[in-house]
Amino acid sequence: MTRQIGIVAGVTLLLGFHGLKLGVAQTQGKSSQRATPEVVVYASDLPKSALSEFDFWNDPASPGGKLVGTPNTGGQLDPPPENDPHVTFKVAVERGVPYRCWIHMKVGAPKGQSQANVLWVQFTEAVDKANNQVFKPGTGSYLTARGPAREGWMWVGPEPLIQFRTSGEVTVRVQAGMEGVGFDQFLLSPARFLEKPPAEAVVSK
């Protein structure tokens, strides 16, 4: 007869009677699951080829001392699929994970028809809860990131949460909604900033 007499540090001791058979059976602990990483993109790390009618602007408060923005002539810009000034870059994501998008926006000085406080965001491979593709570049589906009317820096988080139908690299397209707007950081947060924006001006990678 064999009787279990205790568990010590993940090991179950088995004591055998009628012959005093003594054995050791290892218990299997659950392997910890790897956390989905935060996605952090600095505008200063983007190549010039990622910019279309955007420019690099110097700002000592930004990571790498730079942000990207559009000149403000006071004109009006149209939303996607209109091909107005934009920035494109790739990020790595995980399938089926809800992400919150945050953009560290610099609201510019208002001029003419522009309040310099709107960006439109699109993604390849983004889907809704029914697994239908949404926010695809080249379509009229997009997220709106709208900052306040006052000039200055602000973390802006457009609704809703975003999920992707594949794991791996996807393309992000950030299009100017108004002339004069800029940004220096782009985040996709699955955990740390899922409910609240960053309290810090610069999020570490």
Summary of the structure (lengths in Angstrom):
residues: 205
radius of gyration: 24.9
end to end distance: 57.8
largest distance: 94.9
contacts: 591
relative contact order: 0.24
helix: 4%
strand: 44%
